[in-house]
Amino acid sequence: MSTMSTQPIHINYIEFKSTNLEATKSFYSKAFGWTFTDYGPDYTAFENSGISGGFEKTNESIDKGVLVVLHHEDLEAIKQQIIKLGGQISVDIFSFPGGKRFQFIDPSGNELAVWCETED
């Protein structure tokens, strides 16, 4: 396990939900000039918004539409730190194209995620 960094961990990515990705992309590109990259049929990432983010397709009603994503190079170490400080893991570490991440609930009930790149 690596030593925890004393550097602040900044917000790296914001993830929204969408019930219709094509309509969402059309709205944000026309309203704000955002550009999109699709990653399969259920996910699109956006740029040119001031911070990178994405929209995940859902068929559920959206009640928690935003997931703030932090970046950390040692997921296991930061996961243990979050648990030690009273956070609860809501989605354990999983892989996705280009990285891996987990999600947690902070002591106030907010859900966030932490990710890192994977080496292929």
C-alpha positions in Angstrom: 0.0 0.0 0.0 1.3 3.4 -0.9 1.6 6.3 1.4 -1.4 8.7 1.3 -0.6 12.0 -0.5 -0.8 15.3 1.4 -1.9 16.9 -1.9 -5.5 17.9 -2.1 -7.7 15.6 -4.3 -9.6 17.7 -6.8 -12.9 16.9 -8.5 -11.9 15.2 -11.7 -15.1 14.3 -13.5 -18.9 14.7 -13.1 -21.3 12.0 -14.1 -25.0 12.6 -14.8 -27.9 10.3 -15.6 -29.9 10.5 -18.9 -33.1 8.8 -20.0 -32.3 9.7 -23.6 -28.7 10.2 -24.6 -29.4 11.5 -28.1 -31.7 14.2 -26.8 -29.2 15.0 -24.0 -26.3 15.4 -26.4 -28.4 17.6 -28.7 -29.5 19.8 -25.8 -26.0 20.4 -24.3 -24.2 20.7 -27.6 -26.7 23.3 -28.9 -27.2 25.2 -25.6 -23.5 25.3 -24.4 -21.3 24.0 -27.2 -20.3 20.8 -25.4 -18.8 18.0 -27.5 -19.4 14.3 -27.0 -17.7 10.9 -27.3 -19.8 7.8 -27.1 -18.6 4.8 -25.2 -21.1 2.1 -26.3 -24.9 2.6 -26.4 -25.3 3.5 -22.7 -22.6 6.1 -22.1 -21.4 9.4 -23.6 -18.6 11.6 -22.3 -18.6 15.4 -22.7 -15.9 18.0 -23.0 -15.6 21.8 -23.5 -17.7 22.3 -20.3 -15.0 23.5 -17.9 -14.7 20.0 -16.4 -14.9 16.6 -18.0 -17.9 14.4 -17.4 -20.4 12.0 -18.9 -24.0 10.9 -19.1 -25.0 7.3 -18.3 -28.2 5.9 -19.9 -30.8 4.9 -17.4 -34.4 3.7 -17.7 -35.1 4.5 -14.0 -36.5 7.8 -12.8 -33.6 10.1 -11.9 -33.5 11.2 -8.3 -29.7 11.4 -7.8 -28.7 12.7 -11.2 -25.1 13.8 -10.6 -22.1 11.7 -9.5 -19.0 13.7 -8.6 -15.9 11.7 -9.5 -12.5 12.2 -7.8 -9.1 10.8 -9.0 -6.6 8.9 -6.9 -3.7 6.8 -7.9 -4.2 4.1 -5.1 -7.8 3.1 -4.9 -7.3 0.6 -2.2 -5.6 3.1 0.1 -8.1 5.8 -0.4 -11.0 3.3 0.0 -9.6 2.3 3.4 -9.2 6.0 4.4 -12.8 6.7 3.5 -14.0 3.7 5.5 -11.8 4.7 8.5 -13.4 8.2 8.4 -17.0 6.9 8.4 -17.7 6.6 4.7 -19.6 3.6 3.4 -18.7 1.8 0.1 -21.8 1.7 -2.1 -20.2 0.1 -5.2 -17.0 -1.8 -4.7 -14.0 -1.4 -7.0 -14.8 -2.4 -10.6 -13.1 -2.1 -14.0 -14.3 -0.2 -17.0 -12.5 0.6 -20.3 -9.3 2.5 -19.3 -9.7 2.4 -15.6 -11.3 1.3 -12.4 -13.3 2.9 -9.7 -15.6 2.6 -6.6 -18.4 4.7 -5.2 -19.0 5.7 -1.6 -21.5 7.4 0.6 -20.1 10.2 2.8 -21.3 10.7 6.4 -24.0 13.1 5.2 -25.4 10.7 2.6 -23.8 12.1 -0.6 -22.6 9.6 -3.1 -19.2 10.2 -4.9 -16.8 8.0 -6.8 -13.0 7.7 -7.0 -11.2 6.4 -10.0 -7.8 5.6 -11.4 -6.4 4.6 -14.8 -5.4 1.1 -15.6 -2.4 0.1 -17.6 -3.2 -2.0 -20.6 
